[in-house]
């Protein structure tokens, strides 16, 4: 008689995103559309984004670092984690790249003190865990067009410092900003990247880079494994839940890597 209303969902996930970025929540909800999981967002001011979801042609350093300053991210995590959540994901790839793996671990340790016992994950840590779970080699990272050369170099160093076999990190994603990207343009960009690099796997970085709708088609047509920022963050957030294997149609990560 009573309809499902979300209150008794099997898993409740928190997600922290830039204030004008709808991508992480949209992609989480799409991947979870058939499952009893709810997504609860919190937003952080990010000065590189503007009304209407627009983003600077290249994001500067200061907005990336501002996102994770204690007076900003600690307050947001403290507030969000007062909700009865199972995990919180930080949907912001560029901060992982910018500060590197060691400082990222320090960030998570700091946030643990204000997260009320709720498990935290960054997009970077989720990507590394997914790569290791699938034992991927010769990975090309397709960063969004709004990452500059320095941020791409820092992304390369982020993975290599953790013994991940990344052969290239380039801002080779589709042009035009988040709202201009489609599954088709994503697939075309990945195809060019694989042809140019000889990669056996691709990580599509940037939580604001539209990507999940192309995963299955790319894996079938090119025979490479595709990971994306929001896909790995969801997978990691569902760690320990049998619902993880029930996410269908978004790549080999969920059925093959299982519960994380």
Secondary structure by P-SEA (a helix, b strand, c coil): ccccccccccbbbbbbbccccccaaaaaaaaaccccbbbbbbbcccccccccccccccccaaaaaaacccccaaaaaaaaacccccccccccaaaaaaacaaaaaaaaaaaccccccbbbbcaaaaaaaaaaaacccbbbbbccccccaaaaaaaaaaaaaaccccccccccccccccccccaaaaaaaaaaaaaaccccbbbbcccccccccaaaaaaaaccbbbbcaaaaaaaaaacccccccccccccccccccccc
